[in-house]
Amino acid sequence: MKKTLLGLGIIAALTPAMASAEGGYLGASYGRTELNVSDSEKAELGSLGLSVDDTDQGWKIFGGYRFNDNVAVEVFHADLGDAEVSDGTDWVKVGTDGYGVSAVGLLPVSEKFDLFAKAGMFHWSADLTSSVGVSDGDDGTDLTYGIGAAYNMKNVSFRAEFERYDISGDDVDMISAGVQINF
């Protein structure tokens, strides 16, 4: 009987802390994206008279559910911007966007500050366009992962994060800042 009461007491003591950590959230982030083109690839393209613009602006919208202090799941839609190769006159652009789901592990550092890491799957669509009328597309599902930090107020959190999206063997990185509304 004492063990049962002790167990119920521990559960009752932990319930307020757990209840304050759990709940749904919605948010948006905006930042800088970069297609990881190696220096040797840029040099090779440069020797052909081509330049590479591998950075752009990206954004995402996301929603999630935090089960407790340490575990959440997120669904998201991300636009990773465009990468462009040009010879000064003609150009080819590839734009990538998609949606995904990630498991999120959180480490509360204080009452208002969390660190987090996440990993999941990203279903992407890449569209190629050019100044000479050529177009093409591709899609697939690949790994995404990232790390970040959040500053939490009562119903609002501010996030900064780094994410890597594996797009059929090519990496696109996004560094972003965002806000989320907590329910």
C-alpha positions in Angstrom: 0.0 0.0 0.0 2.8 2.4 0.9 4.5 1.7 -2.5 1.2 2.5 -4.3 0.8 5.7 -2.5 4.4 6.7 -3.1 4.0 5.9 -6.8 0.8 8.0 -7.0 2.5 10.8 -5.1 5.4 10.9 -7.6 3.0 10.9 -10.5 0.9 13.7 -9.0 4.1 15.7 -8.3 5.3 15.3 -11.9 1.9 16.0 -13.6 2.0 19.8 -13.4 5.5 19.9 -14.9 4.6 17.5 -17.7 1.3 19.3 -18.4 3.1 22.7 -18.8 5.5 21.1 -21.3 3.1 19.4 -23.5 0.8 20.8 -26.2 0.6 21.8 -29.8 2.3 24.6 -31.7 2.4 26.3 -35.1 5.1 28.5 -36.4 7.1 30.0 -39.3 10.8 30.5 -40.0 12.7 32.5 -42.5 16.4 32.4 -43.4 19.3 31.7 -45.7 19.7 28.5 -47.8 22.8 27.2 -49.5 23.3 24.3 -51.9 26.6 22.7 -51.0 28.6 23.1 -54.2 32.2 22.2 -53.6 35.0 24.6 -54.4 36.3 22.1 -57.0 32.9 22.0 -58.7 32.8 25.8 -58.7 36.3 25.9 -60.2 35.4 23.4 -62.9 32.3 25.4 -63.8 34.3 28.6 -63.7 36.8 27.1 -66.2 33.9 26.7 -68.6 32.9 30.4 -68.2 30.0 29.6 -65.8 29.2 31.1 -62.5 27.2 29.5 -59.6 24.8 31.3 -57.3 24.3 28.6 -54.6 22.6 30.8 -51.9 19.1 32.1 -51.6 16.4 32.8 -49.1 14.2 30.1 -47.7 11.2 29.7 -45.4 9.1 27.1 -43.7 5.9 26.7 -41.9 5.5 24.0 -39.3 3.2 22.5 -36.7 4.0 20.1 -34.0 3.1 18.5 -30.7 5.3 18.4 -27.7 4.6 15.2 -25.7 6.7 16.2 -22.7 9.9 18.2 -21.8 12.0 16.1 -24.1 10.0 14.8 -27.1 8.1 16.4 -29.9 7.0 15.6 -33.4 6.8 18.2 -36.2 5.3 18.4 -39.7 6.4 21.1 -42.0 6.5 22.6 -45.5 9.8 24.2 -46.6 10.8 26.3 -49.6 14.6 26.0 -50.0 14.9 28.7 -52.6 16.8 28.5 -56.0 20.3 27.7 -57.1 21.5 29.2 -60.5 24.2 28.5 -63.0 24.8 31.3 -65.6 27.2 32.2 -68.3 26.3 35.9 -68.0 23.6 35.7 -70.7 21.8 32.4 -70.2 20.9 30.7 -67.0 19.5 27.5 -65.5 17.7 27.6 -62.1 16.7 24.8 -59.8 14.1 25.5 -57.1 13.3 23.0 -54.4 10.4 22.8 -51.9 8.6 20.0 -50.1 7.0 18.7 -46.9 8.1 16.4 -44.2 7.9 15.1 -40.6 10.6 15.1 -37.9 11.1 13.7 -34.5 12.4 16.3 -32.1 14.5 15.7 -29.0 14.6 18.7 -26.6 16.9 19.5 -23.7 15.5 22.2 -21.4 18.4 24.3 -20.2 16.2 26.5 -18.1 12.6 27.3 -17.7 12.7 29.6 -20.7 15.5 28.1 -22.9 15.6 24.8 -24.8 18.1 23.2 -27.1 16.9 20.7 -29.6 17.9 18.3 -32.3 15.7 16.7 -34.9 15.7 14.1 -37.7 13.1 13.1 -40.2 12.1 12.6 -43.8 11.6 15.3 -46.4 9.5 14.7 -49.6 10.9 17.2 -52.1 10.1 18.5 -55.5 12.8 20.2 -57.6 11.9 22.2 -60.7 14.5 23.2 -63.3 13.9 26.2 -65.5 16.1 28.1 -68.0 16.4 31.2 -70.0 16.3 29.1 -73.2 12.9 27.4 -72.4 14.2 24.1 -71.1 12.4 22.8 -68.1 12.4 19.6 -66.1 11.5 18.3 -62.7 12.4 15.6 -60.2 11.1 14.5 -56.8 12.0 12.1 -54.0 12.1 11.5 -50.3 15.3 11.9 -48.3 16.6 12.5 -44.8 16.6 15.9 -43.0 18.1 16.8 -39.7 19.0 19.8 -37.7 19.8 21.5 -34.4 18.5 24.6 -32.8 17.6 26.7 -29.7 14.3 28.2 -28.5 13.5 31.0 -26.1 10.1 30.3 -24.6 7.6 32.8 -23.2 4.1 31.9 -22.1 2.4 31.3 -25.5 5.2 32.2 -27.9 8.7 30.8 -28.6 11.5 32.3 -30.7 13.7 29.8 -32.5 17.0 29.8 -34.3 18.0 26.6 -36.1 20.3 25.0 -38.6 18.8 22.3 -40.9 20.3 20.1 -43.6 18.1 18.6 -46.3 19.6 15.7 -48.3 18.2 16.2 -51.8 19.1 13.0 -53.8 22.7 13.1 -52.5 23.1 16.9 -52.7 22.9 18.8 -49.4 20.9 22.0 -49.0 21.5 23.9 -45.7 19.1 26.4 -44.1 19.9 28.7 -41.2 16.7 30.4 -40.0 15.0 32.3 -37.3 11.4 31.9 -36.5 8.5 32.3 -34.1 6.0 29.6 -32.9 2.7 30.0 -31.1 2.2 27.4 -28.3 -1.2 26.0 -27.4 
